[in-house]
Amino acid sequence: MRVRYQMRRMLKNMPGGSSWRRSTKRPSRLWIAVPAIAGIASVTTLALIAQPEQEVGGGTAEPTIGQVYFGGPDKPAGVLRDLLLAKVRATPPGQSIDWATYYFLDSELAQALIDASRRGVKVRLVVEGDPRLAGANSGVLAMLRQAGLSNGLTIRRELPAPLDALSGKLHAKIYAFSWPRPVALVGSFNPSGGVDDDSAAIVREIGDQDRGHNVLVEITGRGLVEALVTHVADLARDGGAISRFGMTQNRVVRDRDTQLFFYPRLHTDIVEEELDGLGAGDRLWAAISHLKGKAVAALEGAARRGAAIHLVVHDTERRVPQDAVDRLTAQGVEIRRYRHADGLPMHDKIFVIERRDHWISYFGSLNFNRNSRFLNDEVLVRSTNAPLALALLKRFADIDRELDRQQVIAEPAIRSLGGKVRAAR
């Protein structure tokens, strides 16, 4: 890539970058250390400024986004895990399954992966070994360890204290399948349902992901799918954690209307910078499970500049502090907490933005808090795909309607965007 070439030229032309190698005298440690430190700083600065783009479209006309799947109280219980289960069971010998996930308590789904491996499917699975609720994955991981998955299992290990506080978690949710055509499902869903008493207690603590609000979006652009599969392979190779300093980790993978961002990365403010550009006449709808810190400030700024912002957030203050709600309300943001009679979670992380008649969507595993921005392994997707924006906006309206709103505020936008999508077909 051009950025790599420029980086090599920049480092080569730095004092000591190459000339010291030609010297007949042994260089001092300081003379070696100075360009090395400067080189690291230059790479860091370059990644922060440039964010090299990797175009993977390859001239194809196939869409980048396929089906959008939702879970929630209005859907059959387990609809997203049943989707994954059916795809695993349908995968024939010689094909591949590549997954990375955070919570994994579903023993039936784990057994399906074991069975797939035994019948000749290449299964690569990377799982967090130390989720926030310690031991939550222990039962399924014991099953998977015993089976081995033909060396396809990687469990991200916990680091010893105090390093554990800075290590982050494997929080990405990637479910890629090579058959019947290459696709990758990306979003917020963890297969965290369980059937025994211990699993039931864990589900009560973390929320019932099989019945609560979640989303999985089908990525169909071949280059994007390959990038996601490669990312799972890199996670497996590196023990479930990837350094933020590599150029590959900091690249933006683009196929026409859709971009992938992998975390941890040096440049973290992807959504926040989008929000910084919003003002009068722009509109935003978002269903967000975790909201703290810089994202709150960016939303405040957008509201002050005149953007119309409508949010549904999780009901717990651990995920969304009341101070954040009060600050946003003071700026005119319409924000409501999602509360369900059965305690079901609203685990979505979706943004839909209308800006000067253009539609932008964000989704993925990224929570809008410190750990996700700076520590965790995450996936964030940005897309200007209009059918995707329409599907996410309709889902926001469904959640809005569930909260007993008299007038669903997204309905006029849905009618307008729906007409444009139909006209484009």
C-alpha positions in Angstrom: 0.0 0.0 0.0 1.1 3.6 -0.6 1.1 4.3 3.1 3.6 1.5 3.8 5.9 2.8 1.1 5.7 6.3 2.5 6.4 5.0 6.0 9.5 3.1 4.8 10.8 6.3 3.0 10.1 8.4 6.1 12.0 6.0 8.4 14.8 5.6 5.9 15.3 9.3 5.7 15.3 9.9 9.4 18.7 10.6 11.1 20.2 7.2 11.8 17.4 5.5 9.9 19.8 3.8 7.5 23.1 5.6 7.5 24.4 4.1 10.7 24.4 0.7 9.1 27.2 1.9 6.7 29.4 3.1 9.5 32.6 1.1 10.2 32.4 2.0 13.9 30.1 0.1 16.2 27.1 2.4 16.9 26.4 3.3 20.5 23.3 2.0 22.1 21.9 5.5 22.3 22.5 6.0 18.5 20.5 2.8 17.9 17.8 3.6 20.4 17.0 7.1 19.2 16.0 6.1 15.6 14.2 3.0 17.0 12.1 5.1 19.3 11.6 7.7 16.7 10.5 5.0 14.3 7.9 3.7 16.7 6.6 7.2 17.2 6.5 7.7 13.5 4.5 4.5 12.9 2.1 5.5 15.7 1.7 9.0 14.3 1.2 7.6 10.8 -1.5 5.2 11.9 -3.3 7.9 13.8 -3.3 10.3 10.9 -3.5 8.0 7.8 -5.6 5.0 8.8 -4.5 3.2 5.6 -7.4 2.0 3.4 -7.5 -1.4 1.9 -9.9 -1.6 -1.0 -11.2 -5.2 -1.4 -14.2 -4.7 -3.8 -12.4 -6.2 -6.9 -14.9 -4.8 -9.3 -17.7 -7.1 -8.3 -21.4 -6.1 -8.5 -22.5 -8.4 -5.6 -24.0 -6.5 -2.7 -21.8 -5.9 0.4 -24.7 -6.5 2.9 -27.2 -9.4 2.8 -29.9 -10.3 5.3 -30.3 -8.5 8.6 -31.4 -10.7 11.5 -32.9 -9.5 14.8 -33.6 -11.1 18.1 -35.9 -9.7 20.7 -39.1 -10.2 22.8 -41.1 -9.9 19.6 -39.2 -12.8 17.9 -39.1 -16.5 18.6 -36.9 -17.3 21.6 -33.4 -18.3 20.4 -34.0 -17.1 16.8 -30.4 -16.0 16.3 -28.8 -19.0 17.9 -31.1 -21.2 15.8 -29.9 -19.4 12.7 -26.3 -20.2 13.7 -27.1 -23.7 14.6 -28.8 -24.4 11.3 -25.9 -23.0 9.4 -23.4 -25.1 11.3 -25.4 -28.3 10.8 -25.8 -27.5 7.1 -22.0 -27.0 6.4 -20.7 -30.0 4.5 -17.3 -31.7 4.8 -14.4 -29.7 3.2 -16.0 -26.3 4.0 -15.0 -24.0 6.8 -16.5 -22.2 9.8 -14.6 -19.3 11.5 -15.9 -17.8 14.7 -14.8 -15.4 17.3 -17.1 -14.7 20.3 -17.2 -13.5 23.9 -19.8 -15.4 26.0 -20.4 -19.0 24.9 -22.7 -21.0 27.1 -24.8 -22.9 24.5 -23.8 -26.6 24.8 -26.0 -27.6 21.9 -24.3 -25.1 19.6 -20.9 -26.2 20.9 -21.8 -29.9 20.1 -22.8 -28.9 16.6 -19.4 -27.4 16.1 -17.7 -30.5 17.4 -19.9 -32.7 15.1 -19.0 -30.4 12.2 -15.3 -30.8 12.9 -15.6 -34.6 13.1 -17.3 -34.8 9.7 -14.5 -32.9 8.0 -15.5 -29.2 8.3 -12.5 -27.0 9.1 -13.7 -25.3 12.3 -11.7 -22.3 13.8 -13.2 -21.0 17.0 -11.7 -18.2 19.2 -13.4 -17.6 22.6 -12.8 -15.3 25.5 -11.5 -17.4 28.4 -12.1 -14.8 31.1 -15.3 -12.8 30.5 -16.6 -10.2 32.9 -18.6 -12.8 34.7 -15.8 -15.2 35.7 -16.3 -18.8 34.8 -19.3 -18.2 32.6 -17.8 -20.0 29.7 -16.2 -22.9 31.7 -18.8 -25.6 30.9 -18.7 -25.2 27.1 -15.0 -24.6 27.1 -14.5 -27.9 28.9 -16.5 -29.6 26.2 -14.6 -27.9 23.4 -11.2 -28.6 25.0 -12.0 -32.3 25.3 -13.1 -32.4 21.6 -10.2 -30.3 20.4 -11.9 -29.3 17.2 -8.8 -30.7 15.3 -6.6 -28.0 16.8 -9.1 -25.3 15.7 -9.9 -24.1 19.3 -8.2 -21.0 20.7 -9.1 -19.7 24.2 -8.0 -16.2 25.1 -6.1 -16.5 28.4 -6.4 -14.2 31.4 -3.2 -12.3 32.2 -2.0 -12.1 35.8 -2.7 -9.1 37.9 -2.1 -6.2 37.4 -1.8 -6.8 33.7 -5.3 -8.2 33.5 -6.8 -4.7 34.1 -5.1 -3.5 30.9 -5.5 -6.5 28.7 -9.1 -6.1 27.5 -11.3 -8.9 26.3 -12.1 -10.7 23.1 -15.5 -9.0 22.7 -15.9 -9.4 18.9 -18.8 -11.4 17.5 -17.9 -12.9 14.1 -19.6 -16.0 12.6 -18.2 -16.8 9.2 -19.3 -19.7 6.9 -17.8 -20.7 3.5 -20.9 -22.6 2.4 -23.1 -22.3 0.4 -21.4 -19.0 -0.3 -18.9 -17.1 1.8 -20.7 -14.9 4.4 -19.9 -13.5 7.8 -22.5 -12.6 10.4 -21.4 -9.6 12.6 -23.2 -7.9 15.4 -24.0 -8.0 19.1 -25.2 -11.6 19.7 -23.4 -13.9 22.0 -24.5 -17.6 22.1 -24.9 -17.4 25.9 -28.0 -19.5 26.4 -27.8 -22.6 28.6 -30.0 -25.4 29.8 -28.6 -26.4 33.2 -29.1 -24.7 36.6 -25.6 -23.1 36.6 -26.2 -21.6 33.1 -29.6 -20.3 34.1 -28.0 -18.4 37.0 -25.4 -16.9 34.7 -28.1 -15.9 32.1 -29.9 -14.1 34.9 -26.8 -12.1 35.6 -25.7 -11.2 32.1 -29.1 -11.1 30.5 -30.9 -13.6 28.3 -29.3 -13.0 24.9 -31.6 -15.5 23.3 -34.7 -13.4 24.1 -33.3 -9.9 24.4 -32.7 -7.4 21.6 -29.7 -8.3 19.4 -28.7 -8.0 15.8 -26.6 -10.0 13.3 -25.9 -8.5 9.9 -24.9 -10.7 7.0 -21.7 -9.4 5.3 -21.7 -10.7 1.7 -19.0 -8.7 0.0 -16.3 -11.4 -0.7 -13.3 -9.2 0.2 -15.0 -8.1 3.4 -15.7 -11.7 4.3 -12.1 -12.7 3.6 -10.9 -9.8 5.8 -13.1 -11.0 8.7 -12.0 -14.7 8.3 -8.4 -13.5 8.2 -9.0 -11.5 11.4 -10.3 -14.6 13.2 -7.2 -16.5 11.9 -5.0 -13.7 13.3 -6.8 -13.9 16.6 -6.2 -17.6 16.7 -2.5 -17.3 15.8 -2.0 -14.6 18.5 -3.8 -16.4 21.3 -7.0 -14.4 21.0 -5.5 -10.9 21.2 -4.0 -8.7 18.5 -1.6 -5.8 19.0 -2.9 -2.3 18.3 0.4 -1.2 16.7 0.3 -3.1 13.5 -0.6 -1.4 10.2 -2.9 -4.3 9.4 -4.9 -3.8 12.6 -5.2 -0.1 11.9 -6.3 -0.3 8.3 -9.8 0.4 7.1 -11.1 -2.4 4.9 -13.5 -1.0 2.3 -15.7 -2.6 -0.3 -17.7 0.2 -2.0 -20.4 1.3 0.6 -19.1 -0.7 3.6 -16.0 -0.4 5.8 -14.6 -2.6 8.6 -12.7 -1.2 11.6 -10.8 -3.6 13.9 -10.1 -2.8 17.5 -7.9 -2.3 19.4 -6.5 0.3 17.1 -4.6 3.6 17.5 -7.3 5.7 16.0 -10.4 4.9 18.1 -12.9 7.8 17.5 -14.5 6.5 14.4 -18.2 7.1 15.4 -17.3 10.1 17.5 -15.8 11.9 14.5 -18.9 11.2 12.5 -21.0 12.7 15.2 -18.7 15.8 15.3 -19.8 16.5 11.7 -23.5 16.6 12.5 -25.5 19.8 12.8 -28.8 21.5 12.0 -31.0 19.4 9.7 -29.2 16.1 10.5 -31.0 13.3 12.3 -29.7 10.3 14.3 -31.4 7.2 15.8 -29.5 4.8 18.0 -30.2 1.8 20.2 -27.1 1.5 22.4 -26.5 -0.9 25.3 -23.3 0.8 26.7 -22.8 4.6 26.5 -20.1 6.5 28.4 -17.3 8.9 28.0 -16.3 10.5 24.7 -19.4 9.3 22.8 -21.6 11.2 25.3 -19.6 14.4 24.7 -19.9 13.9 20.9 -23.6 13.4 21.1 -23.9 16.5 23.3 -22.0 18.5 20.7 -24.1 17.3 17.8 -27.3 18.2 19.7 -26.0 21.7 20.5 -25.3 22.3 16.8 -28.9 21.4 16.0 -29.0 17.7 15.2 -32.1 15.8 16.1 -31.0 12.8 18.2 -33.2 10.0 19.4 -31.7 7.3 21.7 -32.8 4.1 23.4 -30.3 2.9 25.9 -29.9 0.0 28.4 -31.7 0.4 31.7 -28.7 -0.3 34.1 -26.5 2.6 35.3 -23.4 0.3 35.0 -23.8 0.4 31.2 -25.3 3.9 30.9 -24.8 6.2 33.9 -27.6 8.5 34.8 -25.2 11.4 34.5 -24.9 10.7 30.8 -28.7 10.6 30.4 -29.0 13.9 32.3 -26.3 15.6 30.2 -27.9 14.5 27.0 -31.4 15.4 28.1 -30.1 18.9 29.0 -29.0 19.3 25.3 -32.4 18.3 23.9 -31.6 14.7 23.1 -34.6 12.4 23.4 -33.2 9.5 25.4 -35.2 6.6 26.9 -34.1 3.7 29.0 -35.2 0.2 27.8 -36.9 -1.7 30.6 -38.5 -5.1 30.1 -40.8 -6.7 32.6 -38.8 -9.9 32.5 -35.5 -8.1 32.7 -34.5 -8.9 29.1 -31.6 -6.9 27.8 -31.4 -4.4 25.0 -28.0 -5.4 23.7 -27.9 -3.6 20.3 -25.2 -1.3 19.3 -26.7 0.4 16.2 -26.6 3.9 14.8 -28.6 5.2 11.8 -27.7 8.7 10.6 -29.4 10.9 8.0 -27.1 13.6 6.9 -27.9 15.9 4.0 -30.0 13.2 2.4 -27.3 10.5 2.9 -27.8 7.5 5.1 -25.0 6.1 7.3 -25.3 3.0 9.6 -22.9 1.7 12.3 -23.2 -1.7 13.9 -20.9 -4.4 15.4 -19.7 -5.5 18.8 -18.2 -2.1 19.9 -19.6 -0.7 23.1 -19.3 3.0 23.6 -17.1 2.9 26.7 -13.4 2.9 27.7 -12.8 -0.8 27.5 -14.2 -1.2 24.0 -12.4 1.9 22.7 -9.0 1.2 24.1 -8.6 -2.4 25.3 -10.9 -4.9 23.7 -10.8 -6.8 20.5 -13.9 -5.5 18.6 -15.4 -5.1 15.2 -17.1 -2.0 14.0 -18.9 -1.7 10.6 -19.8 1.5 8.8 -22.1 1.3 5.8 -24.0 3.7 3.5 -26.1 0.8 2.2 -29.6 2.2 2.1 -31.5 -1.1 2.6 -29.4 -1.8 5.7 -30.2 1.7 7.1 -33.9 1.0 6.4 -33.8 -2.3 8.3 -32.0 -0.8 11.3 -34.4 2.2 11.4 -37.4 -0.1 11.3 -35.9 -2.0 14.2 -35.4 1.2 16.2 -39.1 1.9 15.5 -40.0 -1.6 16.8 -38.2 -0.9 20.1 -39.7 2.6 20.2 -43.1 1.0 19.8 -42.4 -1.5 22.5 -41.8 1.3 25.0 -45.4 2.3 24.5 -44.7 5.5 22.7 -47.9 7.2 21.3 -46.2 8.3 18.1 -43.2 6.4 16.8 -40.8 9.1 15.8 -38.9 7.1 13.2 -42.0 6.4 11.0 -41.7 9.5 8.7 -38.1 8.7 8.0 -38.9 5.0 7.4 -41.5 6.1 4.8 -39.1 8.4 3.1 -36.1 6.0 3.0 -38.4 3.1 2.1 -39.5 5.0 -1.0 -36.0 5.6 -2.0 -34.9 2.0 -1.6 -37.9 0.8 -3.6 -37.2 3.3 -6.4 -33.5 2.1 -6.5 -34.5 -1.5 -7.1 
